[in-house]
Amino acid sequence: MKKIFGILLIFVFAICLTGCGKEDKKTVLNKLDKKVNNINGYKLEAIMELINNEDTYKYDVTVSYKKKDNYRVSLRNKTNNHEQIILKNEEGVYVLTPTLNKSFKFQSKWPYNNSQSYLLQSVVNDMKSDPKLSMRKENNCYVFTSSVNYKNNANLTHQEVVVDKNYTIKSVTVLDDEENPGIKVSFKSIDMKAKFNDNYFILEENMESVMNNDAELVKTVFDEAIYPMYLPEGTYLETEKTVELDEGSRIILTFSGDTSFMLVEEPASKEDEMIVVPTSGDLDIFMDTVAIVDDTSISWSSAGVNYYLVSSDMSTGELINVAKSVSALPISK
């Protein structure tokens, strides 16, 4: 009897060893893919950090997804507690900005035209698309490394995705070629069985809800120009013009030289009634806000100021570099 019991133990142990051995890259990825992409909806909460040189911008992120193509992404800035919402439904893609009482409507392929570190499907699809995907085991978790596609930030080239033994994504870190992190997302909770009512992804319902919670516009004292700290080589500030408005001033900065561009700044104002603004270009999250980006321009609102940056000489990446450097400190003229 003891001999038979011993043989059974050895047999069970051998099966366990065989099962563990099968947990290779392909097996784990297939199970993760099935868990993420074969569901009707999910809701997650996360903390996202955007790192720009010495500055870090932190967001509380809540993502709601309903099959087949409904997304609601709440981005609450942890510094000023202001919230913006990216909403995708059958009508299109919107960015809701309650402090301005505006919704910007995009003709966009978001979220499929770019990597999105806070969306489970995007992270998994990046992993599936990379023929050089690698995996290692670390602290009872699987750590994947895959390429990414951040078309507005080519410096970000790959991501590290930590997956636990239950095939749940715990964190995503997006890095450059020198292993410097540009984006960090830590997932606090993920409900893979979430259900939503019929109004959850409707624009008007969302705007009304957010307005009730976060409708105050924090105004900046805006009486002089706010300059970019970064300029392309051979570029200089040529003119600065001030135009008086009904409320405040519009400042137009014109830069000339090897790479010319114009930066327009004016006080942001809140609309009396909610409006929807049709928008060309695409959306991008950088610094403390969601920006509108196209091939020749970027527009964004931050701390009570509207910015519009335009150039026919710069790439989109260069435009974003200038936009990210806008500071209240003066540059030499």
N, C-alpha and C positions, 0 to 999 in steps of 0.2 A: 504493500500500500504506500509506504513512504517513497519507494522507488518510482511508482506511478505519479505521485504528487510532485516529486522532484522533476520528472520529465515534463509535466504540465507547466510548472513554473518556468522552465527553460523555454518551452514553446511560446508562452505568453510574452516573455521577455524578448524573444526573437521577433515576435510580431510588432511589439512596441518600437524596437530598434528599426525595423523596416519602415514603419509608419513615419518616424522622425526623419529617416533618411530621405523620404519622398518630399519633404518640405523644402524643395529647391526653389529657385527664382520663379520658374514658370508656374509651379503649383500654387505658390503664395499669390502671385499676380492674378492668376485665374480666379482664385477664391475671392480676392479683393474686388476684382472687376465684376464678378457676379453679385456680390453684396451691394455694390454701389450703383450699378447700371440696370439691375433687374428689380427695381422697386418702383412704387407709385409716388413716393415723396419722402422728403426728409426735412428736418430742421436742426440746425446746429448753432452753437455759440462759440465764439473764438476771440482771441486777442491777436491783432495784427500790428506789426511794427514795420514802418517804412523808414529805411535808414538812408540818409543823404549826407555823406561826409560826416561832420561832427553832430548833425542833428538827427533826432529820432522822433517820428510822429506815430503816436499810438492810437489805435481804434478798438472799440468794442464792436464786434461784427456779429450780426445775426443773419443767417441765410435760411430762407425757406424755399423749397423746391417742390413743384407738383408736376407730375408727368402729364404732358409730354414736354412742354416748353414754357413753363411758368416759373419765374424766379423773382424773389424779393430779397434784396441785400440791404440791410440797414448798417450804415457806417456812422458810428457815434464817436466823435473826436474826444479823447479822454482829457484833453487840456481845457477846451472851452465848452464841452458837453453838447456841441451842436451836432445835429443829425442830418445826414443826407441818405436818400434811398434810391437804389437802382432797381427799377421795376421792369420786368419783361412779361408781356402777355400777348394775346392775339392781336392787339392793336399796334404793338411796336415796343420800343425800348425807351424808357424815360429815366431822367434823373430828377428827383423831387428835392427842391431846396426850400424848405419851409420858412427860413429866415427872410427870404426874398418873396415868398408867396408865389413862386414860379415852379413850373415843371418844364424841363427841356426834353423835347422829343427828338430822338435820333433815328435816322435811317441806317441802322447798324446791324451787323451780324454778331454783336455781342451776345453771349460770351464765347462764341466759337472762333473768333478771329484772333485770339490772343490767349496766352496762358493766364489762368486765374488761380492764384495760390489758395484762395479761400473757398473754391468750389470743388467738391469731391470729384465730380465727373471730369473736370479739366485736369486735375492732378493725375488721376488714373489714366486718362487718355494720353497725356504726355509720356507716361511710363510705357504704355502699350506701343506708342509710336517710335520709341527709341530702340534701334537694333543693337545699341551698345549698352543697354540697361544693365546695371550691376546691382547685386544685393549682398549684404553681409549681415550676420547675426550679432546683435549687441544688446546686452542687458535684457535678455528674454524678448527682444523685439527684432523685427526685420527692418533694416535701413537700406532703402533703395536710392540709387543715384541715376538721374535721367536728365536729358537735355530739355530745354524749355524754349518757348517762343514769345519773347517780350519785344514786339516790333518797335515800340517806342523807347526801349531801353536795351540796346544791343549788348551792353556790358554784362547783363544778367544772362548767363549761359547754361546753368544747370541747377537742379534742385536736389535736396536730400529729403526723403519722405520716410518718417518713422511710423511703422505699422506694428500694432501689438499682436499677441498670439490669437486674438479673436478677430483679426483682420479688420481692425478699426484704425483709421489714420489718426495719429496723435499729434503730429506736427509736420510742418513743411518749412524748409529754409531754402531760399533762392539766393544763389551766389554768383560772383563773377569768376573769371579765370584764375584770379589770385586767392580764391576762397574767402573773399570778403562778402559778408551777407548784405543783401539789399532789401530783402523782405523776410520777415519771420511771422509765421502763423502758428499759434498754439490752440488746439481745439479743446475746449472745456467740456462740451457735451454734444452728443450726436444722437438724435432720435430718428431711426431708420423706418419708423412706422407712423410718422406724423401725418395727420389729415387736416385739411383746411376747408373752410366754408366757401361758398360760391363767390363771395365778395372780396375774398382775401387779396386777390391780385388785380383788383379794379383800381384804376388811377384815382378817381374821385374819393373813393373810400379811404385810400391810403393817405391822400393829401389832407383830408379832413382830420384823420386820426393823428397825423404827425403835427398838424397845426395846433391841435389842442394841447400837445405835450411840449412843443418846442417852437415858439413863434417869435421870439425876441431877436432882433438884429443888434448885435454888438457893434457900435459905430466907432471907427478909429478917427482920432483927430487928424484930419487930412488937409494940411495947409502948405505942404511942400512935397516935392517929388520923392518917390521911393525908387532907389536905383538898383540895377542888377550888380552883383558882386563879380560876376563872370562875364567877360567879353571875349569874343574870338580874337585871335591875334591880328593886329593891324586895324582894329576897329576902335572908334572913339565917339564920344558924345559931341554931336555937332550943334544941335539947337534944343532949346527947352522952351515950350510955349504953353501959356496958361489961358484957358478959355473959361469965362465965368458962366456958371449954370444957375438955374433957379435955386438949387440947393448945393452949395459948394462949388468946386472948380474941377475942370477937366485938364489934366496935364499931359502934353504930348512931347515925348522924348524921341528925337531923331538921331540915330547913330549912323555914321558914315565910315568910309575906309574900305578895307578889303572885303568886309562882310557887313552890308548895311541892313538895318532893321528899324522898326518903329515900335515903341511901347507907349500905350495909352492907359492912363489911370484916372479913375473918378470915383466919388463916393457911391457905394451901393445903396439902393433904396428899395423899400418893400412896397409891393403893389397893393392897392386897396382891395382888389379882388384877385382870386387865383387865376393865373393865365398859363397857357401852354405855348411854349416858344419852339417852333420848328427849327431844327438845328442841322447844319451840314457838318460833317466830320464825325469823329468817334469820341468815346469817353475814355478817360484815363485817370486813375487815382494816383495823385502824387502830392507830397507835402501834407497839408491839412485840408485838402478839398478834392472834389472831382472836377477835372478840367475837360474842356472841349478841344479836341486836337484834330487838325487836318494837315494837309501837306505843306501849307504855308503859314499857318497861324495857330495860336493857342489863346484861349480865353478862360478866365477863372475868377472866382470871388474868394477873398480871404480877409478876415478881420475887418469887414465893413468896407472893403475897397474892391472895385471891379478892375480887372486887368485885361488888356488885349495886346498881344504881341504878334507882329506880322513881319515876314521877310520872304523875299523871293530868292535870296542868296543862301539860305541855311537849310540843312536837312532837318527832318523832324526831331532827330536826336539832339541836334545842336540847339534848336528852338527850346526844347525841354531843359537842356542844361542852363540856358540863360534864364528861363522862367523859374527854375528851382533856386536860382541864386539871388532873386529879388529880395532886397533887404532895406531896412530903414536907414542904414549907414550910407553916407555919401561916398561916391567915387570921385577921383580926380577928373577934372574937365579938360 
